[in-house]
């Protein structure tokens, strides 16, 4: 009986602490508006669900390459990759997905369809009529795969870098109404931020990137967007359905992966390769899931070689 009461007391104390932390200062204390965007610069376009932040670099007549970032780190993911591709003559489009960076955080269901629609509308807004070379990293690999499966006529080639395939899990407790919101506010964002910082460690831009991650988490809607992604399987879904469709298409595909990746397993990559038998495969020795940050020259070089070998007009 004494143990039972002790467990009840501990549970009650834990609830009090969680509620106290939840009712404390909210780290999301700012709104993204025109003044914020004026300070940070960049380009913006209004889509059906909200404003999207993007950048367009490289020669205007270059072959268009679209870079899609991962689930938690916005488009500065490509800071050390995009310039290399642009200097090689490609036109490079990067953008912040909804809920990330300086794009809006709409009150919406953050599922796989939302991110497909955002990219489709962004290309329409920019009057892109020709197929693009599409590159997706981590969760962005899932977004790119979904887009390529749904809109194959818009894709010239596809590069998947450490892409989500299957097997990632969302803690059940986060799917519980109210409790999930409390835990995400008290612990979730901090956990995500620390994970992101680990990917920057030892890189030349580590301090700047750390500041940008903290910056995006301060704008209202970031936490809700992340929780919605987890609840609707955008971050932890099974993307083999889209990979199966891609396997029946004809556009060139390449998969890039690092053997030290602890998030996307070798088994998951093997499954992706089996579903897309024509896919070229490029393993980067010594790389983990932080491959884009720690091995940007290898990633950019592999993409350039792949684009040169794929069908269609080449970059100058």
Backbone torsions as a table, in degrees:
resi	resn	phi	psi	omega
1	UNK	NA	-41.1	-179.7
2	UNK	-62.0	-41.1	178.7
3	UNK	-63.9	-38.1	179.5
4	UNK	-62.2	-45.9	179.6
5	UNK	-66.2	-35.4	178.1
6	UNK	-63.4	-41.0	178.4
7	UNK	-64.1	-39.9	178.7
8	UNK	-63.9	-43.4	-180.0
9	UNK	-63.4	-43.4	179.3
10	UNK	-63.7	-41.3	179.0
11	UNK	-64.2	-42.3	179.1
12	UNK	-64.1	-41.3	179.4
13	UNK	-63.6	-40.0	178.3
14	UNK	-62.6	-42.6	178.6
15	UNK	-62.4	-41.8	179.2
16	UNK	-62.0	-43.8	179.8
17	UNK	-63.7	-43.3	179.8
18	UNK	-63.8	-44.2	179.8
19	UNK	-65.9	-39.0	178.0
20	UNK	-62.2	-43.6	178.4
21	UNK	-65.4	-38.6	-179.5
22	UNK	-64.6	-38.5	-178.1
23	UNK	-81.1	-5.9	179.2
24	UNK	-73.4	-165.8	-177.8
25	UNK	-60.4	127.4	179.9
26	UNK	-82.7	120.4	179.0
27	UNK	-64.5	-21.7	174.4
28	UNK	-86.7	96.4	-173.2
29	UNK	-128.4	16.8	-179.9
30	UNK	-137.1	158.4	174.5
31	UNK	-114.6	143.8	173.4
32	UNK	-80.6	123.7	179.0
33	UNK	-142.2	-173.9	-177.0
34	UNK	-62.9	-34.2	179.9
35	UNK	-65.4	-43.1	178.3
36	UNK	-62.1	-46.0	-177.7
37	UNK	-67.3	-30.7	177.5
38	UNK	-65.8	-36.9	179.4
39	UNK	-68.4	-44.5	-174.8
40	UNK	-82.9	-18.0	178.2
41	UNK	73.9	-162.2	-177.1
42	UNK	92.3	-177.2	-180.0
43	UNK	-113.6	150.2	-176.2
44	UNK	-140.5	146.3	175.0
45	UNK	-141.9	143.0	-179.2
46	UNK	-88.0	121.7	176.1
47	UNK	-109.9	-177.6	-172.7
48	UNK	-64.5	-29.6	-178.6
49	UNK	-100.9	-7.5	-179.6
50	UNK	151.7	-179.4	-178.6
51	UNK	-78.1	137.1	178.1
52	UNK	-116.4	130.7	177.6
53	UNK	-88.7	133.5	-179.7
54	UNK	-149.5	166.9	173.1
55	UNK	-135.3	148.9	-179.7
56	UNK	-134.4	115.8	-175.8
57	UNK	-130.7	163.3	-178.9
58	UNK	94.7	171.6	-176.6
59	UNK	-61.0	140.4	-176.7
60	UNK	-60.6	-27.6	-178.5
61	UNK	-98.3	10.7	180.0
62	UNK	-75.7	159.5	177.1
63	UNK	-66.5	128.1	-171.5
64	UNK	-79.3	123.3	176.4
65	UNK	-116.3	124.7	-179.0
66	UNK	-104.6	124.7	-178.5
67	UNK	-107.0	124.7	-176.2
68	UNK	-113.5	118.1	-176.3
69	UNK	-75.4	178.0	-178.1
70	UNK	-83.4	-165.6	-170.2
71	UNK	-78.0	-24.2	-175.1
72	UNK	-122.6	-25.9	-177.8
73	UNK	-103.5	125.2	-174.1
74	UNK	-72.5	-161.4	-166.6
75	UNK	-68.6	-10.9	174.8
76	UNK	-66.7	-6.5	169.4
77	UNK	-45.2	-35.4	-171.3
78	UNK	-97.0	11.1	-175.0
79	UNK	-56.1	-32.2	-177.9
80	UNK	-102.6	2.1	178.7
81	UNK	-110.0	-47.6	-175.8
82	UNK	-56.5	-45.5	-179.3
83	UNK	-61.5	-33.6	178.9
84	UNK	-65.9	-40.9	178.9
85	UNK	-70.3	-40.0	179.5
86	UNK	-64.2	-38.9	-179.5
87	UNK	-68.9	-17.0	178.1
88	UNK	-91.5	5.3	173.5
89	UNK	103.3	4.2	-179.6
90	UNK	-92.2	150.3	174.4
91	UNK	-91.3	120.5	-170.1
92	UNK	-112.3	121.2	176.3
93	UNK	-108.8	118.8	172.1
94	UNK	-116.4	151.1	178.0
95	UNK	-152.8	158.0	174.2
96	UNK	-91.3	126.0	174.3
97	UNK	-67.0	158.5	176.3
98	UNK	-52.5	137.4	178.8
99	UNK	88.9	-5.5	-175.5
100	UNK	-126.5	155.3	175.1
101	UNK	55.2	-129.1	-177.4
102	UNK	-109.9	17.9	169.3
103	UNK	-82.7	161.8	179.2
104	UNK	-64.2	158.5	172.4
105	UNK	-113.1	75.6	-175.4
106	UNK	-64.4	151.8	173.2
107	UNK	-79.3	93.1	-173.1
108	UNK	-149.1	169.8	171.3
109	UNK	-81.9	118.1	-178.0
110	UNK	-89.1	76.3	179.1
111	UNK	-109.3	-176.7	-176.1
112	UNK	-62.5	-36.2	-178.1
113	UNK	-64.5	-37.2	-178.9
114	UNK	-57.3	-43.3	-176.1
115	UNK	-76.7	-29.6	171.8
116	UNK	-62.6	-46.5	-177.7
117	UNK	-63.8	-40.2	-179.0
118	UNK	-60.3	-47.1	-179.2
119	UNK	-66.2	-41.5	178.9
120	UNK	-61.0	-45.0	-179.8
121	UNK	-69.1	-35.0	178.7
122	UNK	-63.3	-43.9	178.3
123	UNK	-64.3	-38.6	176.6
124	UNK	-64.1	-43.6	-178.7
125	UNK	-62.4	-29.1	179.8
126	UNK	-93.6	6.6	177.6
127	UNK	58.4	40.1	176.8
128	UNK	-85.2	115.4	-177.2
129	UNK	-108.5	-24.1	-179.2
130	UNK	-87.8	154.2	176.2
131	UNK	-60.3	147.2	-177.0
132	UNK	-112.6	158.8	169.1
133	UNK	-87.2	121.2	-170.8
134	UNK	-111.9	127.5	-178.3
135	UNK	-124.8	123.7	179.8
136	UNK	-128.0	139.5	-177.7
137	UNK	-118.1	131.3	176.6
138	UNK	58.0	-123.1	175.9
139	UNK	-59.8	-32.0	175.8
140	UNK	-63.0	-25.6	173.6
141	UNK	-66.3	-38.3	175.2
142	UNK	-65.9	-41.8	177.8
143	UNK	-61.8	-45.4	179.9
144	UNK	-62.9	-40.4	179.1
145	UNK	-65.0	-44.6	177.8
146	UNK	-60.0	-43.6	-179.1
147	UNK	-63.9	-44.9	-178.7
148	UNK	-65.2	-34.1	178.8
149	UNK	-71.8	-36.9	-177.3
150	UNK	-84.3	-34.6	-176.7
151	UNK	-125.6	60.8	-175.4
152	UNK	-60.5	-27.3	-179.5
153	UNK	-70.7	-14.1	-179.8
154	UNK	-94.5	0.2	-174.1
155	UNK	-116.1	123.2	175.8
156	UNK	-87.0	-42.0	176.4
157	UNK	-154.8	164.0	-175.0
158	UNK	-136.0	130.1	175.0
159	UNK	-120.7	124.8	178.8
160	UNK	-113.2	118.4	-177.8
161	UNK	-108.7	115.2	-177.3
162	UNK	42.1	53.9	-172.3
163	UNK	-76.6	149.0	169.4
164	UNK	-64.2	136.4	179.1
165	UNK	-123.2	-59.1	176.1
166	UNK	-170.1	172.4	170.2
167	UNK	94.7	-13.1	176.7
168	UNK	-76.8	142.6	-173.9
169	UNK	-116.9	141.1	171.3
170	UNK	-99.0	123.2	178.1
171	UNK	-53.0	131.1	-176.4
172	UNK	-56.6	-35.9	-176.7
173	UNK	-60.9	-29.0	-179.7
174	UNK	-71.3	-17.5	179.7
175	UNK	-88.0	-5.0	179.3
176	UNK	-82.1	122.4	179.7
177	UNK	-53.9	144.5	-179.9
178	UNK	72.1	-56.3	-179.5
179	UNK	-61.5	-40.5	177.9
180	UNK	-61.8	-40.7	178.7
181	UNK	-64.3	-41.2	179.9
182	UNK	-64.1	-48.6	-178.1
183	UNK	-65.4	-36.8	179.2
184	UNK	-64.5	-38.6	179.9
185	UNK	-71.9	-41.2	-174.7
186	UNK	-77.9	-41.8	-173.3
187	UNK	-125.5	-32.8	-168.5
188	UNK	-60.8	-50.8	-176.6
189	UNK	-64.8	-38.9	177.8
190	UNK	-61.9	-40.6	178.4
191	UNK	-63.5	-44.8	179.1
192	UNK	-62.7	-42.2	-178.9
193	UNK	-64.5	-44.0	179.1
194	UNK	-62.9	-39.3	177.6
195	UNK	-61.1	-43.0	180.0
196	UNK	-63.9	-42.4	-178.4
197	UNK	-62.2	-32.7	178.5
198	UNK	-63.1	-29.5	179.5
199	UNK	-73.3	-24.1	-178.5
200	UNK	-88.3	-17.1	-171.1
201	UNK	-53.2	126.9	177.9
202	UNK	85.1	0.7	179.2
203	UNK	-94.0	155.3	-177.1
204	UNK	-59.0	-31.9	-176.4
205	UNK	-102.7	22.3	-173.9
206	UNK	-56.7	-46.2	-176.7
207	UNK	-65.1	-45.7	-179.7
208	UNK	-63.3	-43.4	-179.6
209	UNK	-65.1	-37.6	177.5
210	UNK	-61.7	-41.2	178.9
211	UNK	-65.0	-38.1	-179.7
212	UNK	-69.3	-35.6	176.7
213	UNK	-64.7	-44.7	177.8
214	UNK	-63.6	-36.7	-179.6
215	UNK	-62.2	-47.6	-176.9
216	UNK	-66.0	-30.8	-179.1
217	UNK	-73.9	-11.5	-178.5
218	UNK	-86.2	-11.2	-177.5
219	UNK	-92.7	133.8	-175.9
220	UNK	-56.9	134.9	178.5
221	UNK	106.3	-16.0	179.9
222	UNK	-62.4	-49.4	-176.8
223	UNK	-62.9	-44.6	-179.9
224	UNK	-63.8	-37.8	179.8
225	UNK	-66.4	-40.3	179.9
226	UNK	-65.7	-43.9	179.5
227	UNK	-64.3	-40.1	178.8
228	UNK	-64.2	-39.0	177.1
229	UNK	-60.9	-41.3	179.8
230	UNK	-68.6	-39.6	-177.7
231	UNK	-73.2	-25.5	-176.8
232	UNK	-110.6	20.8	170.1
233	UNK	60.7	29.5	173.6
234	UNK	-77.8	-39.1	178.7
235	UNK	-84.3	-33.2	-172.0
236	UNK	-119.9	25.9	-177.7
237	UNK	-81.0	177.5	177.1
238	UNK	-104.2	109.1	-174.3
239	UNK	-95.4	10.4	-178.9
240	UNK	-65.7	-22.6	177.0
241	UNK	-63.5	-45.0	178.7
242	UNK	-69.8	-37.8	178.9
243	UNK	-63.7	-34.7	177.1
244	UNK	-63.7	-42.9	177.9
245	UNK	-63.5	-43.7	179.8
246	UNK	-61.2	-35.2	179.4
247	UNK	-60.7	-20.4	-179.9
248	UNK	-96.5	-3.8	178.0
249	UNK	-87.8	-176.5	-176.1
250	UNK	-119.3	-13.8	-177.1
251	UNK	-65.8	149.7	-177.9
252	UNK	-65.0	146.2	-179.7
253	UNK	-135.6	141.6	172.0
254	UNK	-133.2	141.4	175.5
255	UNK	-115.6	127.6	177.7
256	UNK	-114.3	136.1	-176.5
257	UNK	-154.6	152.7	176.1
258	UNK	-111.7	130.5	-176.2
259	UNK	-61.4	-16.5	179.8
260	UNK	-91.9	7.3	-178.9
261	UNK	-67.4	120.6	179.8
262	UNK	-98.3	-3.6	179.5
263	UNK	-100.0	-46.5	177.7
264	UNK	-103.3	108.3	-171.2
265	UNK	-75.8	162.6	176.4
266	UNK	-61.3	-35.2	178.7
267	UNK	-65.0	-39.0	178.8
268	UNK	-65.3	-43.1	178.8
269	UNK	-64.8	-39.5	177.6
270	UNK	-61.7	-38.4	177.9
271	UNK	-64.4	-42.7	178.7
272	UNK	-61.5	-43.2	-179.2
273	UNK	-65.9	-35.5	-179.9
274	UNK	-70.3	-29.3	179.2
275	UNK	-80.1	-21.3	177.8
276	UNK	-126.7	76.5	-174.0
277	UNK	-57.7	-28.3	-177.3
278	UNK	-79.6	-8.8	-174.5
279	UNK	-64.1	131.5	169.0
280	UNK	-71.3	152.8	-178.3
281	UNK	-129.5	130.6	-179.4
282	UNK	-129.7	110.7	177.2
283	UNK	-95.5	132.8	-179.6
284	UNK	-105.3	107.7	-177.2
285	UNK	-59.0	138.6	176.9
286	UNK	77.9	5.8	-177.3
287	UNK	-104.1	145.9	174.1
288	UNK	-115.1	-150.7	-179.6
289	UNK	-70.2	-14.5	177.2
290	UNK	-86.4	22.2	-172.0
291	UNK	-53.4	-39.9	-177.6
292	UNK	-69.5	-31.2	-179.3
293	UNK	-86.6	-36.6	-174.7
294	UNK	-92.7	-23.3	-177.5
295	UNK	-131.4	49.6	-175.0
296	UNK	-62.9	-34.1	-179.0
297	UNK	-67.9	-35.8	177.5
298	UNK	-69.3	-42.3	179.7
299	UNK	-63.3	-48.9	-179.3
300	UNK	-62.3	-41.9	179.9
301	UNK	-63.0	-41.4	179.2
302	UNK	-65.8	-40.3	178.4
303	UNK	-64.3	-45.0	-179.8
304	UNK	-60.5	-46.0	179.4
305	UNK	-61.1	-41.3	-179.6
306	UNK	-65.6	-44.7	-179.2
307	UNK	-63.9	-38.2	179.3
308	UNK	-65.5	-32.1	-176.6
309	UNK	-87.8	-15.0	-177.8
310	UNK	-80.2	163.7	-176.3
311	UNK	-69.4	160.1	174.2
312	UNK	101.6	174.4	-178.9
313	UNK	-58.9	141.1	-178.9
314	UNK	-95.6	158.6	175.4
315	UNK	-66.3	153.4	179.8
316	UNK	-59.2	NA	NA
